[in-house]
């Protein structure tokens, strides 16, 4: 996705390295449920909508992967106490 946005491959990999390593480390140390962060966990449907809009120009499988991941994360967020109103708003945003 960064490449599609015009970011050099080497720079893109460097940019996501820290994020990827930190996410994996947190999931291993805290467990995936406790380590979850991001717009789905926060119930931030507007950000999820913006992500879906940004993915519209990508191959369909990219959006499909985002939606599938988002649905799985939404179940974790619900278990962690995300309100049903926020969960519904995120679920609707994932369907666009």
C-alpha positions as a Markdown table, in Angstrom:
| # | Residue | x | y | z |
|---|---|---|---|---|
| 1 | Unk | 0.0 | 0.0 | 0.0 |
| 2 | Unk | 2.8 | 2.4 | 0.7 |
| 3 | Unk | 4.3 | 1.6 | -2.7 |
| 4 | Unk | 0.9 | 2.4 | -4.3 |
| 5 | Unk | 1.1 | 5.8 | -2.5 |
| 6 | Unk | 4.5 | 6.4 | -4.1 |
| 7 | Unk | 6.8 | 5.5 | -1.2 |
| 8 | Unk | 10.0 | 3.8 | -2.2 |
| 9 | Unk | 10.0 | 0.1 | -1.2 |
| 10 | Unk | 13.1 | 0.3 | 1.0 |
| 11 | Unk | 11.6 | 3.4 | 2.8 |
| 12 | Unk | 8.3 | 1.7 | 3.2 |
| 13 | Unk | 9.8 | -1.4 | 4.7 |
| 14 | Unk | 11.8 | 0.7 | 7.1 |
| 15 | Unk | 8.7 | 2.6 | 8.1 |
| 16 | Unk | 6.7 | -0.4 | 8.9 |
| 17 | Unk | 9.5 | -2.3 | 10.6 |
| 18 | Unk | 9.2 | -0.7 | 14.0 |
| 19 | Unk | 5.4 | -0.9 | 13.9 |
| 20 | Unk | 5.4 | -4.6 | 13.0 |
| 21 | Unk | 8.1 | -5.6 | 15.5 |
| 22 | Unk | 6.4 | -3.6 | 18.3 |
| 23 | Unk | 3.0 | -5.1 | 17.5 |
| 24 | Unk | 4.3 | -8.6 | 17.5 |
| 25 | Unk | 6.2 | -8.1 | 20.7 |
| 26 | Unk | 3.2 | -6.6 | 22.5 |
| 27 | Unk | 1.0 | -9.5 | 21.3 |
| 28 | Unk | 3.5 | -12.0 | 22.6 |
| 29 | Unk | 4.1 | -10.3 | 25.9 |
| 30 | Unk | 0.5 | -9.2 | 26.7 |
| 31 | Unk | -1.5 | -11.6 | 24.5 |
| 32 | Unk | -3.3 | -10.5 | 21.4 |
| 33 | Unk | -6.5 | -9.4 | 23.1 |
| 34 | Unk | -4.7 | -7.0 | 25.6 |
| 35 | Unk | -2.3 | -5.7 | 22.9 |
| 36 | Unk | -5.1 | -4.7 | 20.5 |
| 37 | Unk | -5.0 | -1.0 | 19.5 |
| 38 | Unk | -6.2 | 0.9 | 16.5 |
| 39 | Unk | -9.5 | 2.3 | 15.1 |
| 40 | Unk | -11.5 | -0.9 | 15.5 |
| 41 | Unk | -10.6 | -1.2 | 19.2 |
| 42 | Unk | -11.4 | 2.5 | 19.7 |
| 43 | Unk | -14.7 | 2.2 | 17.9 |
| 44 | Unk | -13.5 | 4.9 | 15.4 |
| 45 | Unk | -15.9 | 4.2 | 12.5 |
| 46 | Unk | -14.8 | 7.4 | 10.7 |
| 47 | Unk | -11.2 | 6.2 | 10.5 |
| 48 | Unk | -12.4 | 2.8 | 9.3 |
| 49 | Unk | -14.5 | 4.5 | 6.6 |
| 50 | Unk | -11.5 | 6.6 | 5.6 |
| 51 | Unk | -9.4 | 3.4 | 5.3 |
| 52 | Unk | -12.1 | 1.7 | 3.2 |
| 53 | Unk | -12.2 | 4.8 | 0.9 |
| 54 | Unk | -8.4 | 4.7 | 0.5 |
| 55 | Unk | -8.5 | 1.0 | -0.3 |
| 56 | Unk | -11.1 | 1.6 | -3.1 |
| 57 | Unk | -8.3 | 2.1 | -5.7 |
| 58 | Unk | -6.5 | -1.1 | -4.7 |
| 59 | Unk | -7.0 | -4.6 | -6.0 |
| 60 | Unk | -10.2 | -6.1 | -4.4 |
| 61 | Unk | -8.3 | -8.7 | -2.3 |
| 62 | Unk | -6.7 | -5.8 | -0.3 |
| 63 | Unk | -10.1 | -4.5 | 0.8 |
| 64 | Unk | -11.3 | -8.1 | 1.4 |
| 65 | Unk | -8.4 | -8.7 | 3.7 |
| 66 | Unk | -9.0 | -5.4 | 5.6 |
| 67 | Unk | -12.7 | -6.2 | 6.0 |
| 68 | Unk | -11.9 | -9.8 | 7.2 |
| 69 | Unk | -9.3 | -8.6 | 9.6 |
| 70 | Unk | -11.5 | -5.8 | 10.9 |
| 71 | Unk | -14.3 | -8.2 | 11.6 |
| 72 | Unk | -12.0 | -10.4 | 13.6 |
| 73 | Unk | -10.6 | -7.4 | 15.5 |
| 74 | Unk | -14.2 | -6.2 | 16.2 |
| 75 | Unk | -15.0 | -9.4 | 18.0 |
| 76 | Unk | -11.9 | -8.9 | 20.2 |
| 77 | Unk | -12.9 | -5.3 | 20.8 |
| 78 | Unk | -16.4 | -6.4 | 21.9 |
| 79 | Unk | -14.9 | -8.8 | 24.4 |
| 80 | Unk | -12.8 | -5.9 | 25.7 |
| 81 | Unk | -15.9 | -3.8 | 26.3 |
| 82 | Unk | -16.5 | -1.8 | 23.1 |
| 83 | Unk | -20.1 | -0.5 | 23.2 |
| 84 | Unk | -22.6 | -2.1 | 20.9 |
| 85 | Unk | -23.3 | 1.2 | 19.3 |
| 86 | Unk | -19.6 | 1.7 | 18.5 |
| 87 | Unk | -19.3 | -1.9 | 17.3 |
| 88 | Unk | -22.3 | -1.5 | 15.0 |
| 89 | Unk | -20.9 | 1.7 | 13.5 |
| 90 | Unk | -17.5 | 0.0 | 12.8 |
| 91 | Unk | -19.3 | -3.1 | 11.4 |
| 92 | Unk | -21.2 | -0.8 | 9.0 |
| 93 | Unk | -18.0 | 1.1 | 8.0 |
| 94 | Unk | -16.4 | -2.3 | 7.2 |
| 95 | Unk | -19.2 | -3.1 | 4.7 |
| 96 | Unk | -18.8 | -0.1 | 2.5 |
